[in-house]
Amino acid sequence: MGWTEWTEGFVYGSYFLQFDATGDDKFLEIGKKHTVGRMASHVSHIGVHDHGFNNLSCYGNWLRMIREGKIEGTKGDIDFCELALKVSGAVQASRWSKTHEGGGYIYSFNGPHSLFVDTIRSCRILMVAHFLGHSLMGENDSPVSLLQRAVQHITSTAKYNIFYGEGRDSYDEWGRTAHEAVFNTNDGRFRCPNAQQGFSGLTTWTRGLSWAMVGFSEELEFIETLEDKSFADLGGKEAFKQICLKGAKATCDWFIKNTATDGITYWDGGAPNLHRLGDWRNEISNPFNGWEPIDSTAAAIGAQGLLRFGRYLGLDSEDGQKYWQAGLTSMQSLLTTPYLSEDENHQGLLLHSIYHQPNGWDNIPEGQKIACCESSLWGDYHIREAALYLQRIINDEPYYTFFGCL
């Protein structure tokens, strides 16, 4: 299906990450060649909510390494990457639905009624485009602030897709996430939680949870680089920071509480047969069980959220250490068997990825009862990214961020 092409930027982005980690020039050249040759349609794609995934992964990493002095880049290279990021941010911001209280959200490919929790990580592209001096131009040459749209989208996500144990419904608990929030487009009012790839709107699809974990944590890092006056017309920097802090803490806490002891996630925290696994939260994960699949990609994405949030809070603090160590636990598990592929004939790196369990898209190997043993482009990209993140810290290199391209 065409909409699975949201992963193409991860292919070429992986080449840039591989070069960054190894210094092998052939990966850099492949990444540059295919970013130029293949990614233009993703920059101008008006039908998706994935710009912050696809385009920052390739154009952003290319520009970041030029800015860091890790690679040489001509003025043409810089202008090319900047233009792509500017246009991508504006195109992403154009998918806009208003909420009744005056805010709004970038709507998913499901349509104007649909706010996906995933899209919080696409807000990165709006932030980058804004601070490259760009805006979305509307009717009568009216400029629309990309920073404002990013802040409003993140605020809407925190309000409608994240639960805080404050009694909003019978299944409200601290850190639970809904994949989709559904709105009445006539008046912009929230109607209900829903799920596309999770079990239900009242359970937590763990990859959606992980997108929120890393999305909130990255934005907290970015906020610290901005002056207070940038938020003068957006409710204030401190108020927005508190929204992101609460969202990051809630989602990271839910992850820690509802994963196996090795820091690996099952595909949905409310999957209907999890109870058949016994006390699964207090045991090592088992991707070969007979009842419910693991989603290792949720763990790879979530681990980066835990690491970033822990470092943001400070590794000399109790909370900071808690999240940092939880992230390291997940990474230690992901970087060994049975999660890291050791088969030279298998094309993937990270095993036991799940794409769409409700649709039954994932392969069930012969002799197994559930989907397992496969890899995905987003899984391989994010295990590389998390490993590079840690490698650069260990080697005392510049701290890896999405805004390193600015």
Secondary structure, 3 states (H helix, E strand, C coil): CHHHHHHHHHHHHHHHHHHHHHCCHHHHHHHHHHHHHHCHHHHCCCCCCCHHHHHHHHHHHHHHHHHHCCCCCCHHHHHHHHHHHHHHHHHHHCCEEECCCCCEEECCCCCCCEEEHHHHHHHHHHHHHHHCCCCEECHHHCEECHHHHHHHHHHHHHHHCECCCCCCCCCCCCCCECCEEEEECCCCEEEEEECCCCCCCCCCEHHHHHHHHHHHHHHHHHHCCCCHHHHCCCCCHHHHHHHHHHHHHHHHHHHHHCCCCCCCCECECCCCCHHHHCCHHHCCCCCCCCCCCECHHHHHHHHHHHHHHHHHHCCCCHHHHHHHHHHHHHHHHHCCCCCECCCCCCCCCECCCCCCCCCCCCCCCCCCCCCCCCCCHHHHHHHHHHHHHHHHHHCCCCCCCHHHHC
